[in-house]
Amino acid sequence: MRYFFSLCLVFSFYSVFAQLNLSVGYTSGSVSPEGLDEVLDHYNDERPWLRNQMSHVNWLNGYSIGLRYKIDRVAFDFKWENQINRSNANGIDPSTDSEFEQTLFFKLSSFGVGLESFLNEKISLHGNFEFNKFRVRTETTDFSERFVLLNNWSTGSTFSAGYNFVGSNLVHVSIRPYVTFGWTNHPLDDLNRNLNPDAPVINNIEEEFMNFGLKIIFYNGPWY
């Protein structure tokens, strides 16, 4: 959270000319990742002794930063966005008769280029094409440092409708319901094998990460 407020502080004093705007934003989205849930279910099934099982990932929350160049009623933009979540499990491992705990850290990073059309000053429609990197790291009682279990790429698009609160030349705010879907999926076979090495081999587990929610984006500079 402190990084977000630091960005907002820099954003408040940053100004550019003409129609080039810097943006910073916050995103919260609901997701039902069946492929990832399947991997986590296998994890729980292989460890019936867990006191608290790995929970499903139902939300992704994160921050974004980008640039927008607006010409009359059309704008082009580039954005970088991180959405994160985590899941945790713990219990007494019968093989060692000691306390066991494992945390999984999920990060979905997006790099996108988009086009925005303004129906009027306050209403706009936006769509983009994006490259998405999905990374899973873990931390356990057996290792003092986090290490990577999965790191791969996919492509997708996000579509949103914006209601824009046009302020002074310093800051403007856009409220955007959105939906994201994938053109290609993230393969999760390696993640399943890393988490469940003793389980029967299951191939072709994939995840699209279709999600929908709300974006709040702050823009600086003139609004033409």
C-alpha angles and dihedrals in degrees: 000000000000090000090055092052090046089055091049090051092051089043092055093058097038117098133175133183132256117348102338111114133184114218134198123180151169124229131195119179141173115231135181104194103186094181094051091043089054091055091049091048089054088050091054093044091054091052108046089162093070114124091200116024128214106275125221120259107248102159138039119198130179154123136269140197128192152144128249130192113197125197114183105299097350130071134185121206146180122206141182117200137179123200119184145180138159141211130203137199132182142169145122111301106221092205091063100017088227139112114280128192132173131181126194119205116203123197126179110190121190131197110188144171117204150174126226126196121199116215087186136334093289105033124062140162122216137190133170147175116234144183112224126202117197117198129180121192128178140206121195139173087253095060129045095207134052117252134190121259098173138010121169145136140240138167129240148143137243124208123192143168116221132208105197125208101203111206134168123312089279107063138004127181129214123194110203131185105202146180126206126196135172130246088193130018136236112248110228101184092106091050091051092050092047094050098037108031094156097048123099111276113265117184136197099033106161138172130208098184094215106181141163134198143106135313125198111197128185119205128192132206132031120343109216 
